[in-house]
Amino acid sequence: MKNQEINRRNFLASASMGIAGLGISNGIINIKQDKQPIRIKEFRTLGRTDFKVSDIGCGPGLMNNENLLKAVLRAGVNIIETAEFYGNGNNELLVGRSIGEFDRKSLFINTKLIIKQTDTREQIVDRVRKCLERMKTDYLDGMMLWNPSSALEVKYTEFHEAFDQLKEEGRVRFRGVSCHGTESYTESKDNMEKIICSAVEDGRFDLVLFVYNYVQREMGENILKACGDKNVGAILMKTDPFGKRYMDVLEEIKTYNETQKTIPDNLKSRYEKVIEKQKKSEEFLSNHPEYHGKTKTEAALAFCLDHPAVSSVIMSFKTYNDITEYIGLSGLRSTSATKNMRNELLENFGHLYCRHACGICEKNCPNNVPVNTIMRFNHYYIGQGREKYAMQQYKLLEKNNANLCSNCAGYCETACPYGVSIHALLEIAHQNFILQV
């Protein structure tokens, strides 16, 4: 709470300086006319909804401070992406406490629902009405089907009938679907591309939410092409592949190897290759300290905002400093410098990022370990700073976790077409999670 308050004071002080146009030099206060408050610079049409959304959107799933969300909205962000299950409904309550002072018609509020194939139309309608109550709004702009595991599930009749009823009542406006990879290998039927593209082709969906970044781009580019062809709004998540703490993985791999008394013979050669990659990465990082922090985020977001089919990039605002950093990137486009940075980061750190919603390696796992799911939890842990949530989700896997990987020959890593050090990452993820649970 203390750090949050300090960040708030810093943000307000910065905003005040921008509004007043003050500068201090040698103890003399000078009026400066060129300094402006941080504001959204670009709005894009969200497909056939025709709604103009801010290019930087807000995913308040990590927030617990309504004043922070209000500050984000005052800076011009007008798309809020939430879900009924974030914080067991508390996130929607946060949205409800925050939007009262704003013109409701100026905001695009999207929420997601987990729909089981046993849910009835009546049950879905009732849940949406509770969402509306929590957010103190008469209608939702977007009602999304969350993370279906197959293309067939996007056609679930009860979901569509519930949406149609709510739309006729004026309670919802646009239909959507999100996907970032299924929750476990045993449930996995189709990959993210097939699921989202099937929704686009279906014709009933107006907007989609999915993973796209400069490391994981193949599926996303096919989805964006389909969205452009059908005029479906495209919203992006997980756009910074390495996150704010991802470089810490280098140190974790080093520590892990140093603390292991014995490494099975069948893994020694594999770990030697990991250490080789690590040494190269560490050397690069020591020679390029500027690739930490904001410049890395800038390079990542510029890649996404370059694409004309992208409507908005969802960011998680956890502090007031994030407002300055993320909203300051509104209207961004790639330069030769940011393109070069992405190429170098991919070359030197690509082996540390397990592609979300990929799942290629999982078919080769003899133990049916949900590799992609565990790596997504690990991304929450080290890339987004959501340690507690990641640990809780990992615990739910019970015995079907990365502990099964300890003496495995690493079939997943052999199968990975991207050269990800997946076996080492699974081991480290397991150590992180079990030490904290």
C-alpha positions as CSV (number, residue, x, y, z in Angstrom):
1,M,0.0,0.0,0.0
2,K,2.8,2.4,0.8
3,N,4.5,1.8,-2.5
4,Q,1.2,2.3,-4.3
5,E,0.7,5.6,-2.5
6,I,4.2,6.7,-3.4
7,N,3.6,5.8,-7.0
8,R,0.3,7.7,-7.0
9,R,2.0,10.8,-5.6
10,N,4.8,10.6,-8.2
11,F,2.2,10.2,-11.0
12,L,0.1,13.1,-9.8
13,A,3.2,15.3,-9.4
14,S,4.3,14.4,-12.9
15,A,0.8,15.1,-14.3
16,S,0.6,18.4,-12.5
17,M,4.0,19.4,-13.9
18,G,2.7,18.6,-17.4
19,I,-0.6,20.5,-16.9
20,A,1.1,23.5,-15.4
21,G,4.1,23.4,-17.7
22,L,6.6,24.0,-15.0
23,G,10.4,23.5,-15.3
24,I,13.1,24.1,-12.7
25,S,16.6,25.2,-13.5
26,N,19.1,26.5,-11.0
27,G,16.3,27.0,-8.5
28,I,14.3,29.2,-10.9
29,I,10.9,28.1,-11.9
30,N,10.3,28.5,-15.7
31,I,7.1,28.2,-17.6
32,K,7.4,25.6,-20.4
33,Q,4.6,25.3,-22.9
34,D,5.8,22.1,-24.7
35,K,5.3,19.6,-21.8
36,Q,1.9,17.9,-21.9
37,P,0.2,15.3,-19.7
38,I,0.4,11.7,-20.8
39,R,-2.7,11.0,-22.9
40,I,-3.8,8.4,-25.4
41,K,-2.8,9.6,-28.9
42,E,-4.6,7.1,-31.2
43,F,-8.0,5.6,-31.4
44,R,-8.8,2.7,-33.8
45,T,-12.0,1.3,-35.1
46,L,-12.9,-2.1,-33.4
47,G,-13.9,-3.9,-36.5
48,R,-17.6,-3.8,-37.4
49,T,-18.6,-2.5,-34.0
50,D,-17.5,0.9,-35.3
51,F,-16.5,1.8,-31.8
52,K,-13.3,3.9,-31.6
53,V,-11.1,2.3,-28.9
54,S,-7.8,3.5,-27.5
55,D,-4.9,1.7,-29.0
56,I,-3.7,1.0,-25.5
57,G,-6.4,-0.8,-23.5
58,C,-6.7,-1.7,-19.8
59,G,-6.9,-5.2,-18.4
60,P,-7.5,-4.5,-14.7
61,G,-7.2,-8.1,-13.6
62,L,-4.2,-7.2,-11.5
63,M,-5.7,-4.1,-10.0
64,N,-7.0,-3.6,-6.5
65,N,-7.2,0.2,-6.6
66,E,-10.1,2.0,-8.1
67,N,-8.2,5.3,-8.1
68,L,-5.6,3.7,-10.4
69,L,-8.3,2.6,-12.8
70,K,-9.8,6.1,-12.8
71,A,-6.4,7.6,-13.5
72,V,-6.0,5.2,-16.5
73,L,-9.4,6.2,-17.8
74,R,-8.7,9.9,-17.3
75,A,-5.6,9.5,-19.5
76,G,-7.9,8.5,-22.4
77,V,-8.0,4.7,-22.2
78,N,-11.6,3.8,-23.0
79,I,-11.5,0.0,-23.4
80,I,-11.7,-2.1,-20.2
81,E,-11.1,-5.9,-20.5
82,T,-12.3,-8.0,-17.5
83,A,-13.9,-11.3,-16.6
84,E,-16.5,-12.6,-14.2
85,F,-13.9,-15.0,-12.6
86,Y,-11.1,-12.4,-12.0
87,G,-10.9,-12.3,-8.2
88,N,-14.1,-14.2,-7.9
89,G,-16.0,-11.2,-9.3
90,N,-14.0,-8.6,-7.3
91,N,-12.5,-7.2,-10.5
92,E,-15.9,-6.4,-11.9
93,L,-16.8,-4.8,-8.6
94,L,-13.7,-2.6,-9.0
95,V,-14.8,-1.6,-12.5
96,G,-18.3,-0.7,-11.1
97,R,-16.7,1.5,-8.4
98,S,-14.5,3.3,-11.0
99,I,-16.7,4.1,-14.0
100,G,-19.4,6.2,-12.4
101,E,-17.8,9.6,-13.1
102,F,-17.3,8.8,-16.8
103,D,-19.7,9.0,-19.7
104,R,-20.8,5.3,-20.1
105,K,-21.1,5.7,-23.8
106,S,-17.5,6.7,-24.1
107,L,-16.3,3.4,-22.6
108,F,-16.1,-0.1,-24.2
109,I,-16.5,-2.6,-21.4
110,N,-15.8,-6.3,-22.2
111,T,-16.1,-9.2,-19.9
112,K,-15.5,-12.9,-20.3
113,L,-17.3,-16.0,-19.1
114,I,-16.2,-19.6,-18.7
115,I,-18.9,-21.6,-20.5
116,K,-19.2,-25.3,-19.9
117,Q,-21.0,-27.5,-22.4
118,T,-23.5,-28.3,-19.7
119,D,-24.4,-24.6,-19.0
120,T,-28.0,-23.7,-20.0
121,R,-29.2,-20.5,-21.6
122,E,-30.9,-19.5,-18.4
123,Q,-27.8,-20.0,-16.3
124,I,-25.7,-17.9,-18.7
125,V,-28.3,-15.1,-18.8
126,D,-28.4,-15.1,-15.0
127,R,-24.6,-14.9,-14.7
128,V,-24.4,-12.0,-17.2
129,R,-27.0,-10.1,-15.2
130,K,-24.9,-10.6,-12.1
131,C,-21.9,-9.2,-14.0
132,L,-23.9,-6.1,-14.9
133,E,-24.9,-5.7,-11.2
134,R,-21.3,-5.9,-10.1
135,M,-20.2,-3.4,-12.7
136,K,-23.2,-1.1,-12.0
137,T,-23.9,-0.8,-15.7
138,D,-27.1,-1.4,-17.8
139,Y,-25.2,-3.1,-20.6
140,L,-22.0,-4.8,-21.7
141,D,-20.3,-3.7,-24.9
142,G,-18.5,-7.0,-25.3
143,M,-19.6,-10.5,-24.0
144,M,-16.9,-13.0,-24.6
145,L,-16.7,-16.8,-24.6
146,W,-13.5,-17.5,-22.6
147,N,-10.9,-19.9,-23.9
148,P,-12.8,-22.7,-25.6
149,S,-10.8,-25.8,-26.2
150,S,-12.1,-26.5,-29.7
151,A,-13.5,-24.9,-32.8
152,L,-16.7,-26.8,-32.1
153,E,-17.2,-25.1,-28.7
154,V,-17.4,-21.7,-30.3
155,K,-20.7,-22.8,-31.8
156,Y,-22.3,-23.9,-28.5
157,T,-26.0,-23.2,-28.9
158,E,-26.8,-22.2,-25.3
159,F,-24.1,-19.5,-25.4
160,H,-25.5,-18.0,-28.6
161,E,-29.1,-18.2,-27.5
162,A,-28.2,-16.5,-24.2
163,F,-26.4,-13.7,-26.1
164,D,-29.3,-13.3,-28.5
165,Q,-31.8,-12.9,-25.6
166,L,-29.5,-10.5,-23.8
167,K,-29.0,-8.4,-26.9
168,E,-32.7,-8.2,-27.5
169,E,-33.1,-7.0,-23.9
170,G,-30.4,-4.3,-24.6
171,R,-28.0,-5.9,-22.1
172,V,-25.2,-6.8,-24.5
173,R,-24.0,-5.3,-27.7
174,F,-21.3,-7.4,-29.3
175,R,-20.3,-11.0,-29.2
176,G,-16.7,-12.2,-28.8
177,V,-14.3,-15.0,-28.0
178,S,-10.8,-15.1,-26.4
179,C,-8.2,-17.8,-26.5
180,H,-4.6,-18.2,-25.2
181,G,-4.3,-22.0,-25.2
182,T,-6.3,-24.6,-23.5
183,E,-5.9,-25.4,-19.8
184,S,-4.5,-28.9,-20.1
185,Y,-3.2,-31.2,-22.7
186,T,-5.9,-33.8,-22.0
187,E,-8.5,-31.3,-22.9
188,S,-6.7,-29.8,-25.9
189,K,-8.4,-30.4,-29.3
190,D,-7.6,-27.4,-31.4
191,N,-4.9,-24.7,-31.3
192,M,-5.5,-21.0,-30.8
193,E,-5.4,-20.2,-34.5
194,K,-8.1,-22.8,-35.4
195,I,-10.3,-21.8,-32.5
196,I,-10.2,-18.0,-33.2
197,C,-10.4,-18.4,-37.0
198,S,-13.4,-20.7,-36.7
199,A,-15.1,-17.9,-34.7
200,V,-14.3,-15.4,-37.3
201,E,-15.6,-17.6,-40.1
202,D,-18.7,-18.4,-38.0
203,G,-19.9,-14.8,-38.7
204,R,-21.7,-14.2,-35.4
205,F,-18.6,-12.9,-33.5
206,D,-17.7,-9.2,-33.7
207,L,-14.5,-9.2,-31.7
208,V,-11.7,-11.6,-30.6
209,L,-8.9,-11.5,-28.0
210,F,-5.7,-13.6,-28.5
211,V,-2.0,-13.8,-28.0
212,Y,0.3,-12.0,-30.5
213,N,3.8,-10.8,-30.2
214,Y,7.1,-10.6,-32.2
215,V,8.3,-13.9,-31.0
216,Q,5.0,-15.8,-31.4
217,R,3.7,-14.4,-34.6
218,E,2.7,-17.1,-37.1
219,M,-0.7,-18.0,-35.7
220,G,-1.5,-14.4,-34.8
221,E,-0.8,-13.1,-38.3
222,N,-3.1,-15.7,-39.8
223,I,-5.8,-14.6,-37.3
224,L,-5.3,-11.0,-38.1
225,K,-5.6,-11.6,-41.8
226,A,-8.9,-13.4,-41.2
227,C,-10.1,-10.5,-38.9
228,G,-9.2,-8.0,-41.6
229,D,-11.1,-9.9,-44.3
230,K,-14.2,-10.2,-42.1
231,N,-14.0,-6.8,-40.4
232,V,-13.8,-8.4,-36.9
233,G,-12.2,-6.4,-34.1
234,A,-8.8,-7.8,-33.0
235,I,-7.7,-7.2,-29.4
236,L,-4.3,-8.4,-28.3
237,M,-2.9,-9.8,-25.0
238,K,0.5,-11.0,-23.8
239,T,2.2,-8.7,-26.3
240,D,5.6,-8.4,-24.5
241,P,7.1,-11.9,-24.7
242,F,9.9,-11.4,-22.2
243,G,8.0,-9.2,-19.7
244,K,9.6,-7.1,-17.0
245,R,11.4,-10.0,-15.1
246,Y,12.0,-12.4,-17.9
247,M,15.8,-11.8,-17.9
248,D,15.8,-13.2,-14.4
249,V,15.4,-16.6,-15.9
250,L,19.0,-16.5,-16.9
251,E,20.1,-16.3,-13.2
252,E,17.5,-18.9,-12.2
253,I,18.9,-21.4,-14.8
254,K,22.4,-20.7,-13.5
255,T,21.3,-21.2,-9.9
256,Y,19.4,-24.3,-10.7
257,N,22.4,-25.9,-12.3
258,E,24.8,-24.9,-9.6
259,T,22.6,-26.4,-6.8
260,Q,22.0,-29.7,-8.5
261,K,24.3,-32.3,-7.0
262,T,23.7,-34.7,-9.8
263,I,22.1,-34.3,-13.2
264,P,21.0,-37.6,-14.9
265,D,23.4,-38.8,-17.6
266,N,20.6,-38.6,-20.2
267,L,20.2,-34.9,-19.4
268,K,23.9,-33.7,-19.2
269,S,24.4,-33.0,-22.9
270,R,21.0,-31.1,-22.9
271,Y,22.0,-28.9,-20.0
272,E,25.4,-28.2,-21.5
273,K,23.6,-26.7,-24.5
274,V,21.4,-24.7,-22.2
275,I,24.4,-23.3,-20.4
276,E,26.0,-22.4,-23.8
277,K,22.9,-20.4,-24.8
278,Q,22.9,-18.8,-21.4
279,K,26.5,-17.6,-21.6
280,K,25.8,-16.0,-24.9
281,S,22.6,-14.3,-23.5
282,E,24.4,-13.0,-20.4
283,E,27.2,-11.6,-22.5
284,F,24.7,-9.9,-24.8
285,L,22.8,-8.4,-21.8
286,S,25.9,-7.1,-20.1
287,N,26.8,-5.3,-23.4
288,H,23.3,-3.9,-23.8
289,P,21.9,-2.6,-20.5
290,E,19.6,-0.3,-22.5
291,Y,17.6,-3.4,-23.5
292,H,16.1,-3.6,-20.0
293,G,12.7,-2.0,-19.1
294,K,10.9,0.6,-21.2
295,T,12.9,0.3,-24.4
296,K,12.1,-3.5,-24.5
297,T,8.4,-2.8,-23.9
298,E,8.5,-0.1,-26.6
299,A,10.0,-2.5,-29.1
300,A,7.3,-5.1,-28.3
301,L,4.3,-2.8,-28.5
302,A,5.5,-1.1,-31.6
303,F,5.5,-4.5,-33.4
304,C,1.8,-5.0,-32.5
305,L,0.7,-1.4,-33.3
306,D,2.3,-1.6,-36.7
307,H,-0.4,-4.0,-37.8
308,P,-3.4,-2.2,-39.3
309,A,-5.8,-5.0,-38.3
310,V,-5.0,-4.6,-34.6
311,S,-7.6,-2.5,-32.7
312,S,-6.2,-2.4,-29.2
313,V,-3.3,-3.8,-27.1
314,I,-4.4,-4.8,-23.6
315,M,-1.9,-3.8,-20.8
316,S,-2.0,-4.6,-17.1
317,F,-1.7,-1.4,-15.1
318,K,-0.4,-2.3,-11.6
319,T,1.1,1.1,-10.6
320,Y,0.8,4.8,-11.4
321,N,4.2,4.5,-13.1
322,D,2.7,2.1,-15.6
323,I,0.4,4.9,-16.8
324,T,3.3,7.0,-17.8
325,E,5.1,4.1,-19.4
326,Y,2.3,2.4,-21.3
327,I,0.1,5.3,-22.3
328,G,3.2,7.1,-23.4
329,L,3.5,4.4,-26.1
330,S,0.2,5.2,-27.6
331,G,0.5,5.9,-31.3
332,L,3.8,4.2,-31.5
333,R,5.3,2.7,-34.6
334,S,8.5,0.8,-35.3
335,T,11.8,2.4,-36.1
336,S,14.9,0.9,-37.4
337,A,16.2,0.9,-33.9
338,T,13.2,-1.0,-32.4
339,K,13.3,-3.5,-35.3
340,N,16.9,-4.2,-34.6
341,M,16.2,-4.5,-30.9
342,R,13.5,-7.1,-31.5
343,N,15.8,-9.1,-33.8
344,E,18.6,-9.1,-31.2
345,L,16.3,-10.0,-28.3
346,L,14.8,-12.9,-30.3
347,E,18.2,-14.2,-31.3
348,N,19.6,-14.0,-27.7
349,F,16.5,-14.8,-25.6
350,G,14.1,-16.7,-27.9
351,H,15.1,-20.0,-26.1
352,L,13.6,-18.6,-22.9
353,Y,10.0,-18.0,-24.2
354,C,7.6,-20.9,-24.6
355,R,5.1,-19.9,-27.3
356,H,1.6,-19.4,-25.8
357,A,-1.1,-21.7,-27.2
358,C,1.5,-23.6,-29.3
359,G,1.2,-27.1,-27.9
360,I,3.4,-28.7,-30.6
361,C,5.7,-30.4,-28.1
362,E,2.9,-31.8,-25.8
363,K,2.1,-34.7,-28.2
364,N,5.6,-36.0,-27.6
365,C,5.3,-36.1,-23.8
366,P,5.0,-39.7,-22.5
367,N,3.5,-38.4,-19.2
368,N,0.9,-36.0,-20.8
369,V,2.4,-33.0,-18.9
370,P,0.4,-29.8,-19.8
371,V,3.6,-28.1,-20.9
372,N,2.0,-25.0,-22.5
373,T,-0.2,-24.5,-19.4
374,I,2.7,-24.7,-17.0
375,M,4.7,-22.3,-19.1
376,R,1.8,-19.9,-19.2
377,F,1.7,-20.0,-15.4
378,N,5.5,-19.4,-15.4
379,H,5.0,-16.4,-17.7
380,Y,2.5,-15.0,-15.2
381,Y,5.1,-15.6,-12.4
382,I,8.1,-14.1,-14.1
383,G,6.7,-12.0,-16.9
384,Q,3.8,-10.3,-15.2
385,G,4.6,-10.5,-11.5
386,R,1.5,-12.5,-10.7
387,E,3.3,-14.9,-8.4
388,K,0.5,-15.8,-6.1
389,Y,-2.0,-16.4,-8.9
390,A,0.5,-18.6,-10.8
391,M,1.2,-20.7,-7.7
392,Q,-2.4,-21.2,-7.0
393,Q,-3.1,-22.3,-10.6
394,Y,-0.1,-24.7,-10.6
395,K,-1.3,-26.3,-7.3
396,L,-4.6,-27.2,-9.0
397,L,-2.6,-29.4,-11.5
398,E,-1.9,-31.7,-8.5
399,K,0.3,-34.6,-9.6
400,N,0.1,-33.8,-13.3
401,N,2.9,-31.2,-13.0
402,A,6.5,-30.7,-14.0
403,N,7.7,-33.0,-11.2
404,L,7.2,-35.7,-13.8
405,C,10.0,-34.1,-15.9
406,S,12.8,-34.7,-13.4
407,N,14.3,-37.8,-15.0
408,C,12.7,-37.4,-18.4
409,A,14.9,-37.3,-21.5
410,G,13.3,-34.1,-22.6
411,Y,11.1,-35.3,-25.5
412,C,9.3,-31.9,-25.4
413,E,12.5,-30.0,-26.1
414,T,13.5,-32.3,-28.9
415,A,10.1,-31.7,-30.5
416,C,10.2,-27.9,-30.1
417,P,10.7,-26.3,-33.6
418,Y,11.8,-23.0,-31.9
419,G,14.7,-24.3,-29.9
420,V,13.2,-23.4,-26.5
421,S,15.0,-24.8,-23.5
422,I,11.7,-26.2,-22.4
423,H,13.0,-29.0,-20.1
424,A,15.1,-26.6,-18.1
425,L,12.3,-24.1,-17.9
426,L,9.8,-26.7,-16.7
427,E,12.3,-27.8,-13.9
428,I,12.8,-24.2,-12.8
429,A,9.0,-23.4,-12.9
430,H,8.4,-26.4,-10.7
431,Q,11.1,-25.3,-8.2
432,N,9.6,-21.8,-8.1
433,F,6.1,-23.0,-7.5
434,I,6.7,-25.8,-5.0
435,L,9.0,-23.6,-2.9
436,Q,6.3,-21.0,-2.5
437,V,3.2,-23.2,-2.2
